[in-house]
């Protein structure tokens, strides 16, 4: 079957993109051939595939008309949303944070659910593989909440669990010691705010970055608190962290239960807490899969390969059940 679609000139120009990169990506996500001449788009393939492709093109056209820039990643987000019977525009238009050239918005259905959960719940757990945007989106929401003065400070923390090193073995003051452990959080912060502003906030305590051990004995009011790499907490550390929650605060806990760096005999607090708190009101667990990886496409293939390998070796690599 062959179908031709007349496009607005601006839409055709956006779809053509740089050296037809967007068109080639579109063709890679639909099961028919795509040709663009001038402002006339031609779809060729089976009738059902052409109908599905026409729906994708219509959604893309609407996004372009609303001012969205279309990149190869946008095609993927649109096709995934349609597969999940969700509105692509509703996902991609939910801009979490905007700073100069940086615009942060969900790119998958699960990312949208994650963002909505953080807004709606006091505590949100984001569990899934690397590259699914768990930490990045949480930091963006924290920066937005701070800018709107919904909170007074952002607290970023992470267990200092690494291979062969401890904080005390590293030179320098506390900031120099925790930097290697908390670098991903610093990187996300610098994507959201200007470096000078980040430095000012750190000096004034508006942004606090500290290892998890420094949370003990505190009550955190009017704060947006992010615990990263939570799979490396013990059950006791997880309980300690969650009970630091104060008034007018939100917590986001992120981690990947397939990348636990704890000793083999040590239970992961992130695995245990999912069973303990799954039915508690005000707490929500959002689980990401390899389909939510928004880094380089090779990252998704790596995640998929490791997942398949782990399944082949099961039950040896499965989390141990508690007695």
C-alpha positions as CSV (number, residue, x, y, z in Angstrom):
1,X,0.0,0.0,0.0
2,X,1.2,3.5,-0.7
3,X,0.0,6.7,1.0
4,X,1.0,10.3,0.5
5,X,0.7,12.9,3.2
6,X,0.9,16.6,2.5
7,X,2.9,18.4,5.2
8,X,3.3,22.0,6.3
9,X,6.6,23.4,5.0
10,X,7.9,23.9,8.6
11,X,7.0,20.3,9.4
12,X,8.7,18.9,6.3
13,X,11.8,20.9,7.1
14,X,11.9,19.7,10.7
15,X,11.4,16.0,9.6
16,X,14.1,16.3,7.0
17,X,16.5,17.4,9.7
18,X,20.2,17.1,9.3
19,X,21.1,14.8,6.4
20,X,17.7,13.0,6.8
21,X,18.7,11.7,10.2
22,X,15.1,12.1,11.6
23,X,13.6,10.4,8.6
24,X,16.0,7.5,8.8
25,X,15.2,7.1,12.5
26,X,11.5,7.2,11.7
27,X,11.9,4.5,9.1
28,X,13.8,2.4,11.6
29,X,10.9,2.6,14.1
30,X,8.1,1.8,11.6
31,X,7.6,-1.2,9.3
32,X,7.3,0.6,6.0
33,X,9.4,2.7,3.6
34,X,9.5,6.5,4.0
35,X,10.2,9.1,1.3
36,X,10.1,12.8,1.5
37,X,10.1,15.1,-1.5
38,X,9.5,18.8,-0.8
39,X,6.5,18.8,1.6
40,X,5.1,15.5,0.4
41,X,5.7,12.4,2.5
42,X,5.2,9.0,1.0
43,X,4.7,5.8,3.0
44,X,4.9,2.3,1.4
45,X,4.2,-1.0,3.0
46,X,1.4,-3.2,4.3
47,X,-1.8,-1.4,5.1
48,X,-1.6,-1.9,8.8
49,X,2.0,-0.7,8.9
50,X,1.2,2.4,6.8
51,X,-1.7,3.2,9.0
52,X,0.5,3.0,12.1
53,X,3.2,5.1,10.4
54,X,0.7,7.7,9.4
55,X,-0.4,8.0,13.1
56,X,3.3,8.6,14.1
57,X,3.7,11.2,11.4
58,X,0.5,13.0,12.5
59,X,1.7,13.0,16.2
60,X,5.1,14.4,15.1
61,X,3.4,17.0,13.0
62,X,1.3,18.1,16.0
63,X,4.4,18.3,18.2
64,X,6.3,20.4,15.6
65,X,3.3,22.7,15.3
66,X,3.4,23.2,19.0
67,X,7.1,24.2,18.9
68,X,8.9,21.0,19.7
69,X,12.3,20.3,18.1
70,X,12.3,16.9,16.6
71,X,15.4,14.7,17.1
72,X,16.0,11.0,16.6
73,X,15.2,10.4,20.2
74,X,11.8,12.1,19.8
75,X,10.8,9.5,17.2
76,X,11.6,6.8,19.7
77,X,9.6,8.5,22.4
78,X,6.6,9.0,20.1
79,X,6.5,5.4,18.9
80,X,6.9,4.0,22.4
81,X,4.1,6.2,23.7
82,X,1.8,5.0,20.9
83,X,2.7,1.4,21.7
84,X,1.6,2.1,25.3
85,X,-1.6,3.8,24.0
86,X,-0.4,7.0,25.6
87,X,-0.4,10.5,24.2
88,X,3.1,11.5,23.0
89,X,2.3,15.1,23.4
90,X,1.2,14.7,27.0
91,X,4.5,13.1,27.8
92,X,6.9,15.3,25.8
93,X,5.1,18.6,26.8
94,X,5.6,18.0,30.5
95,X,8.7,20.1,30.8
96,X,10.1,19.5,34.3
97,X,12.9,22.1,34.1
98,X,14.1,24.7,31.6
99,X,17.4,26.5,31.9
100,X,18.8,28.3,28.9
101,X,19.4,25.6,26.2
102,X,18.5,22.8,28.6
103,X,14.9,21.5,28.6
104,X,14.2,18.5,30.7
105,X,11.0,16.5,30.0
106,X,10.1,12.8,30.2
107,X,10.9,10.7,27.1
108,X,9.2,7.5,27.9
109,X,5.9,6.5,29.5
110,X,7.6,5.2,32.6
111,X,9.6,8.5,33.0
112,X,6.3,10.3,32.8
113,X,4.9,8.1,35.6
114,X,8.0,8.6,37.6
115,X,7.7,12.4,37.3
116,X,4.0,12.3,38.2
117,X,4.8,10.1,41.2
118,X,7.4,12.5,42.6
119,X,4.9,15.3,42.3
120,X,2.1,13.3,43.9
121,X,3.9,11.3,46.6
122,X,6.0,12.1,49.6
123,X,8.5,9.3,48.8
124,X,9.1,7.8,45.4
125,X,11.4,4.9,44.6
126,X,12.8,4.8,41.0
127,X,14.3,1.3,40.4
128,X,15.8,0.3,37.1
129,X,19.0,0.1,34.9
130,X,21.5,2.8,34.1
131,X,20.4,5.4,31.6
132,X,16.7,5.5,32.4
133,X,16.8,9.1,33.8
134,X,16.1,8.2,37.4
135,X,18.7,10.6,38.9
136,X,18.6,13.2,36.2
137,X,14.8,13.7,36.4
138,X,14.9,13.8,40.2
139,X,17.6,16.5,40.3
140,X,15.6,18.5,37.7
141,X,12.5,18.3,39.8
142,X,14.5,19.3,42.9
143,X,15.9,22.3,41.0
144,X,12.4,23.4,39.9
145,X,11.0,23.0,43.5
146,X,13.9,25.1,44.8
147,X,13.4,27.8,42.2
148,X,9.7,28.0,43.0
149,X,10.6,28.2,46.7
150,X,8.5,25.1,47.5
151,X,11.5,23.9,49.5
152,X,14.5,25.6,51.2
153,X,17.2,23.2,50.3
154,X,18.2,20.2,48.2
155,X,20.0,17.3,49.9
156,X,21.9,14.8,47.7
157,X,23.3,11.7,49.3
158,X,24.7,8.3,48.3
159,X,26.2,5.4,50.1
160,X,30.0,5.5,49.9
161,X,30.4,1.9,48.7
162,X,33.1,1.4,46.1
163,X,35.6,-1.3,45.2
164,X,38.7,-1.1,47.3
165,X,38.5,2.5,48.6
166,X,37.0,4.2,51.6
167,X,36.4,7.9,52.2
168,X,39.2,8.1,54.7
169,X,41.8,6.9,52.2
170,X,41.2,9.9,49.9
171,X,43.0,13.2,50.3
172,X,41.4,16.5,51.0
173,X,38.5,17.9,53.0
174,X,35.0,16.4,53.1
175,X,34.0,17.8,49.7
176,X,37.1,16.4,48.1
177,X,36.5,13.0,49.7
178,X,32.9,12.7,48.7
179,X,33.4,14.1,45.1
180,X,34.2,10.7,43.5
181,X,31.2,9.1,45.0
182,X,28.7,11.9,44.3
183,X,30.1,13.0,40.9
184,X,26.9,11.9,39.0
185,X,24.8,14.1,41.2
186,X,27.2,17.0,40.7
187,X,27.1,16.5,37.0
188,X,23.3,16.5,37.0
189,X,23.3,19.7,39.1
190,X,25.6,21.5,36.7
191,X,23.3,20.6,33.8
192,X,20.4,22.3,35.7
193,X,22.1,25.4,37.1
194,X,25.1,27.6,36.3
195,X,28.3,26.5,38.0
196,X,28.5,29.8,40.0
197,X,25.0,29.3,41.3
198,X,25.8,25.7,42.3
199,X,28.9,26.9,44.2
200,X,26.9,29.7,46.0
201,X,24.2,27.2,47.0
202,X,26.8,24.7,48.3
203,X,28.5,27.4,50.3
204,X,25.3,28.6,51.9
205,X,24.0,25.1,52.6
206,X,21.0,25.5,50.2
207,X,22.4,22.5,48.3
208,X,24.0,19.9,50.6
209,X,25.9,16.9,49.2
210,X,27.0,14.3,51.8
211,X,27.6,10.5,52.1
212,X,24.6,8.6,53.6
213,X,26.4,8.1,57.0
214,X,26.1,11.9,57.6
215,X,22.3,11.6,57.6
216,X,22.1,9.8,60.9
217,X,20.3,11.6,63.8
218,X,18.9,14.4,61.6
219,X,15.4,15.5,60.8
220,X,15.1,17.0,57.3
221,X,12.4,19.6,57.0
222,X,11.5,21.8,53.9
223,X,13.9,19.7,51.8
224,X,14.0,17.8,48.6
225,X,16.2,14.7,49.4
226,X,17.6,12.4,46.8
227,X,19.3,9.1,47.7
228,X,21.2,7.7,44.7
229,X,22.7,4.2,44.2
230,X,20.3,3.0,47.0
231,X,21.0,-0.7,46.0
232,X,24.2,-0.3,48.0
233,X,22.5,0.5,51.3
234,X,21.9,-2.1,54.0
235,X,18.3,-2.6,55.3
236,X,19.3,-0.7,58.4
237,X,20.7,2.2,56.4
238,X,17.6,2.4,54.3
239,X,15.4,2.6,57.5
240,X,17.7,5.2,59.0
241,X,17.4,7.3,55.8
242,X,13.7,7.1,55.4
243,X,13.1,8.1,59.0
244,X,15.0,11.3,58.5
245,X,11.9,12.7,56.6
246,X,10.6,15.9,58.1
247,X,7.7,18.2,57.4
248,X,7.2,19.7,53.9
249,X,9.8,17.4,52.4
250,X,10.0,15.0,49.6
251,X,12.3,12.0,49.1
252,X,13.4,10.3,45.9
253,X,15.3,7.0,46.2
254,X,17.0,5.6,43.1
255,X,18.9,2.5,42.3
256,X,19.5,-0.6,40.2
257,X,19.1,-3.9,42.0
258,X,21.2,-5.6,39.4
259,X,24.3,-3.6,40.3
260,X,24.7,-4.3,44.0
261,X,28.3,-3.7,45.2
262,X,27.7,-5.0,48.7
263,X,29.4,-8.1,50.1
264,X,27.6,-11.3,48.9
265,X,26.3,-12.0,52.4
266,X,24.8,-8.5,52.8
267,X,21.2,-7.9,51.9
268,X,20.4,-4.8,49.8
269,X,18.2,-2.2,51.5
270,X,16.6,-1.4,48.2
271,X,15.5,-5.0,47.6
272,X,14.1,-5.4,51.1
273,X,12.3,-2.1,51.3
274,X,10.2,-3.0,48.3
275,X,8.6,-5.8,50.2
276,X,8.2,-3.8,53.5
277,X,6.7,-0.6,52.1
278,X,4.9,-1.7,48.9
279,X,1.4,-1.0,50.5
280,X,2.2,2.1,52.5
281,X,0.1,5.2,51.4
282,X,2.2,8.1,50.2
283,X,5.0,5.9,48.9
284,X,5.2,4.7,45.3
285,X,7.6,2.4,43.5
286,X,8.3,3.1,39.8
287,X,10.2,0.4,37.9
288,X,12.1,1.0,34.7
289,X,13.1,-1.5,32.1
290,X,15.6,-1.6,29.3
291,X,13.0,0.1,27.0
292,X,13.4,3.2,29.2
293,X,17.1,3.6,28.6
294,X,17.6,7.0,26.9
295,X,21.3,7.1,26.5
296,X,23.2,5.8,23.5
297,X,21.3,3.0,21.8
298,X,24.3,0.7,22.6
299,X,23.6,1.2,26.3
300,X,20.2,-0.4,25.9
301,X,21.8,-3.4,24.1
302,X,24.3,-3.8,26.9
303,X,21.5,-3.7,29.5
304,X,19.5,-6.2,27.6
305,X,22.5,-8.5,27.2
306,X,23.3,-8.4,30.9
307,X,19.6,-9.0,31.8
308,X,19.5,-12.1,29.5
309,X,22.8,-13.3,31.0
310,X,21.5,-13.0,34.5
311,X,18.3,-14.9,33.6
312,X,20.4,-17.7,32.2
313,X,22.4,-18.0,35.4
314,X,19.4,-17.7,37.7
315,X,18.8,-18.5,40.5
316,X,22.5,-17.8,41.3
317,X,22.3,-14.1,40.5
318,X,18.8,-13.5,41.9
319,X,18.4,-11.6,45.1
320,X,18.3,-14.0,48.1
321,X,15.0,-14.4,49.8
322,X,14.9,-13.4,53.5
323,X,14.0,-16.2,55.8
